[in-house]
Amino acid sequence: MLPIHVTVWDDGDASADQVILVHGTLSWGSQSFAQQRPLAEHRPLLVVDRRGFGNSPDTAMSDYDVDAADIIALMDRPSHLVGHSYGGVVALLAAARCPDKVASLALIEPAALAVASSVPVVATALEGNRRYMGAASQSMSAEDYLQVVYGDQPTPDPYEFTLRAAQTALHERPCWEADVPLDPIRSGAYPKLVLAGTWETAPPDYRAATGEALIATSKFVATQTGAQFTQIPGADHSPHQQRPDQVNPLLLTLWTQLPNDPDAQ
């Protein structure tokens, strides 16, 4: 029995290679990837709730290593991995540890800052994250954290899922500190794609504090793994939610590419 909850969206050929969707922090599977629901006509979509999120059981500490093991347990046949933010780190780790089961890898602004710490803007963001989250995890309630993140904007429904996600996020192992091995990803013959927003529509302080580092990290990961890198106009950290009209066709194209296809580079 799996230790996590998985929603299966399957409106087409159930024998086709499956897609495993791994969400980031402050979300859960069906909320994060709601805009990818139509893609179930082409591939079975396994929509994961990581431990402590959505309908999955509670956990004392959300941990990318544990999450990666949970994803690998789902990879009983060739699987297309799609990971957003924290989930991008999880997908990278799963791909590195189980390369023979990876059909393709798509990363949406993977928050793997530590691997790109040689880039000055990323190193600055890492130090800021360490200061802020160290203090926040000690003093901030889940309600306070949601107020910081959303302000006067509405939170995703249902509220109890969002509140639980905030509580888990305050006590998770920081994915931006993960030591992710990129060489095994580069060696994989499967097609790879890294997506990032252009962030021009985001508030300037948000882009400066977060966006520039995530863009730089995404570019670095793409370069180091031989992935195609694409920026999505009109989006910031969640282009799959903000611009599914652009992201969904890119995912469909990726899933039909063959190993070592030159168009994947």
C-alpha positions in Angstrom: 0.0 0.0 0.0 1.4 3.4 -1.0 2.2 5.8 1.8 0.9 8.8 -0.2 -2.4 9.7 -2.0 -2.4 9.6 -5.8 -5.2 10.9 -8.0 -5.3 9.2 -11.4 -6.6 11.2 -14.4 -7.0 8.8 -17.3 -9.3 9.8 -20.1 -7.5 8.1 -23.0 -5.2 5.2 -23.6 -4.5 3.6 -20.3 -1.6 1.6 -21.8 0.4 4.7 -22.7 3.4 5.7 -20.7 2.2 7.3 -17.5 3.0 10.8 -16.3 3.8 11.5 -12.7 3.1 15.1 -11.5 4.9 16.3 -8.4 3.7 19.6 -6.8 5.7 22.2 -4.9 5.2 23.8 -1.5 1.9 25.4 -0.4 -0.1 23.3 -2.8 -1.2 19.7 -3.5 -1.4 17.7 -6.6 -4.9 18.4 -8.0 -4.6 22.1 -7.1 -1.2 22.6 -8.6 -1.9 20.8 -11.8 -5.5 21.5 -12.4 -4.7 23.2 -15.7 -3.0 20.0 -16.9 -6.2 18.0 -16.5 -6.9 18.0 -20.3 -3.6 16.2 -20.9 -5.2 13.0 -19.5 -6.6 12.5 -23.0 -3.1 11.7 -24.1 -1.4 10.0 -21.2 -2.5 8.6 -17.8 -1.7 11.3 -15.2 -0.7 10.3 -11.7 -1.2 13.4 -9.6 0.7 13.0 -6.4 0.0 14.6 -3.0 3.4 14.7 -1.2 3.4 13.7 2.5 1.8 16.3 4.6 -0.1 17.8 1.7 -3.6 17.2 0.2 -5.0 13.9 1.1 -1.7 12.2 2.0 -0.9 11.4 5.6 0.8 13.8 8.0 4.5 13.8 8.4 6.8 15.2 11.1 9.0 16.8 8.4 8.4 16.9 4.7 11.6 15.6 3.1 12.7 15.6 -0.5 14.6 12.3 -0.1 11.5 10.6 1.2 9.4 12.1 -1.5 11.8 10.9 -4.2 11.5 7.3 -2.8 7.7 7.7 -3.0 7.9 8.7 -6.6 10.2 5.9 -7.5 7.7 3.5 -5.9 5.2 4.7 -8.6 7.6 4.1 -11.4 6.7 0.5 -12.2 6.8 1.2 -15.9 8.4 4.0 -18.1 7.2 7.3 -16.6 7.3 10.9 -17.6 8.2 13.0 -14.6 7.0 16.6 -14.2 8.0 18.5 -11.1 7.3 22.1 -10.0 9.5 24.0 -7.5 10.1 21.6 -4.5 8.6 18.9 -6.7 11.3 19.7 -9.3 13.9 18.8 -6.8 12.0 15.6 -6.0 11.7 14.7 -9.7 15.5 15.3 -10.2 16.4 13.0 -7.4 14.0 10.3 -8.6 15.4 10.5 -12.1 19.0 10.4 -10.9 18.3 7.3 -8.8 16.1 5.4 -11.2 17.2 6.4 -14.7 16.0 3.3 -16.5 12.4 4.0 -15.7 12.4 7.7 -16.9 10.6 8.4 -20.2 11.2 12.1 -20.0 11.8 14.8 -17.4 10.1 18.2 -17.2 11.1 20.7 -14.5 9.1 23.8 -13.8 11.3 26.3 -11.9 13.1 23.6 -9.9 14.0 25.1 -6.5 17.4 23.4 -6.5 19.3 26.5 -5.6 22.3 24.8 -3.9 23.4 23.2 -7.2 23.6 26.7 -8.8 25.2 28.4 -5.8 28.2 29.4 -8.0 25.8 31.9 -9.6 26.0 35.2 -7.5 22.2 35.9 -7.6 21.5 32.4 -6.5 24.0 32.5 -3.7 22.4 35.7 -2.4 19.0 34.2 -2.5 20.2 31.1 -0.6 21.5 33.3 2.2 18.2 35.1 2.3 16.2 31.9 2.5 18.3 30.6 5.3 17.8 33.7 7.4 14.1 34.0 6.7 12.9 30.4 6.9 15.1 29.7 10.0 13.3 32.5 11.9 9.9 31.7 10.3 9.9 28.1 11.3 10.5 29.1 14.9 8.0 31.9 15.3 5.4 32.0 12.6 2.0 30.2 12.6 0.5 28.7 9.5 -2.0 31.5 9.4 0.7 34.1 9.6 2.6 32.3 6.8 -0.5 32.4 4.5 -0.9 36.1 5.2 2.7 36.7 4.2 2.3 34.7 1.0 -1.1 35.7 -0.1 -1.8 39.0 1.6 -5.2 40.2 0.5 -5.4 37.7 -2.3 -7.7 34.6 -1.9 -6.1 31.4 -0.9 -6.8 28.2 -2.8 -9.8 26.1 -1.8 -10.4 24.1 0.3 -8.9 26.4 3.0 -8.1 23.5 5.3 -5.8 22.0 2.6 -4.0 25.3 2.2 -3.6 25.8 5.9 -2.2 22.3 6.3 0.1 22.9 3.4 1.4 26.0 5.1 2.0 24.1 8.4 3.9 21.4 6.5 5.9 24.0 4.6 7.1 25.7 7.8 8.7 22.4 8.9 10.0 20.8 5.8 13.5 20.0 4.9 14.6 22.9 2.7 14.8 21.7 -0.9 17.0 24.6 -1.9 19.8 23.0 0.2 19.5 19.6 -1.6 22.7 18.1 -3.0 21.2 17.0 -6.3 23.5 14.9 -8.6 23.2 16.4 -12.1 25.6 14.1 -13.9 23.2 11.1 -13.9 20.5 13.3 -15.4 22.9 14.6 -18.2 23.8 10.9 -18.9 20.1 10.0 -19.4 19.1 9.5 -23.0 15.5 10.6 -22.3 14.3 14.1 -23.4 14.5 16.8 -20.8 12.8 20.2 -20.5 13.2 23.0 -18.0 10.6 25.8 -17.9 10.7 29.2 -16.1 8.6 32.3 -16.2 9.9 35.6 -17.5 8.6 37.3 -14.3 8.0 40.6 -16.0 4.4 40.8 -14.5 5.6 40.0 -11.0 6.0 42.8 -8.4 9.6 44.1 -8.6 10.6 43.1 -5.1 9.3 39.6 -5.6 11.2 39.2 -8.8 14.4 40.6 -7.2 14.1 38.4 -4.1 12.9 35.2 -5.7 12.4 35.3 -9.4 15.9 36.2 -10.6 17.4 33.3 -8.6 14.8 30.8 -9.8 15.4 31.8 -13.4 19.2 31.5 -13.0 18.8 28.1 -11.3 16.5 26.9 -14.0 19.0 28.0 -16.7 21.9 26.4 -14.8 20.1 23.1 -14.3 19.2 23.0 -18.0 22.7 23.7 -19.1 24.2 21.1 -16.8 21.7 18.4 -17.7 21.5 19.0 -21.5 17.8 20.0 -21.2 15.9 22.4 -23.4 15.3 25.6 -21.6 12.2 27.7 -22.3 10.9 30.8 -20.6 7.1 31.4 -20.6 6.1 35.0 -21.0 3.4 36.4 -18.7 4.3 33.9 -15.9 6.3 34.0 -12.8 6.9 30.9 -10.5 3.9 28.8 -11.7 3.8 29.0 -15.5 1.9 25.7 -15.7 -0.9 27.4 -13.8 -0.6 30.9 -15.3 0.0 30.0 -19.0 -1.2 26.4 -19.6 -1.9 27.4 -23.2 1.9 27.5 -23.7 3.0 24.9 -21.2 0.7 22.1 -22.1 1.7 21.9 -25.8 5.4 21.8 -24.7 4.7 18.9 -22.3 2.8 17.0 -25.0 5.7 17.5 -27.4 8.2 16.4 -24.8 6.2 13.2 -24.1 6.4 12.2 -27.8 10.1 12.8 -28.3 12.4 9.8 -28.7 15.5 9.2 -26.6 18.5 11.2 -28.1 16.1 13.2 -30.3 18.2 16.2 -31.4 15.1 18.4 -31.0 15.3 17.7 -27.2 18.5 19.6 -26.9 
